[in-house]
Structures are given as structure tokens and as C-alpha cells.
Amino acid sequence: MHCDGQVLVMHDLLGINTEFKPRFLRQYLNLYEQIVGAVKHYVNDVKAKDFPNDKEQY
């Protein structure tokens, strides 16, 4: 059996998936940490009643 190519999954390439790291993968970004950080920032802003503010409402 021969292999003429491989599939790179975008979630692996961009670092969204943290559990599967094959040796043939070159990860170009760590979006997982950025996503987690953004969600934590959002939660903190909501809890602090800083979001939404007057400019972000209708």
C-alpha cells in the first residue's frame, strides 16, 4: 500500500485541537490559548457589568 498525500486538518494546523499532535504536523498558530483567553476576558467583562456598555446597546 502506498500513500500519495496526507490530510492536514485546519484545527490541527491552527492549534485549536490540543489533544492530537502527530509528528507530521507543523502547527502554525496556537488558537486554543487565544480562544480561551478571549472567552475568559468576555466572562470577566460580563461579570464586572462592563459589557455591554451604553455604546454597545440599542
Secondary structure, DSSP 8 states (H G I E B T S, - for coil): ---------HHHHTT---S---TT------HHHHHHHHHHHHHHHHHTT-SS-GGG--
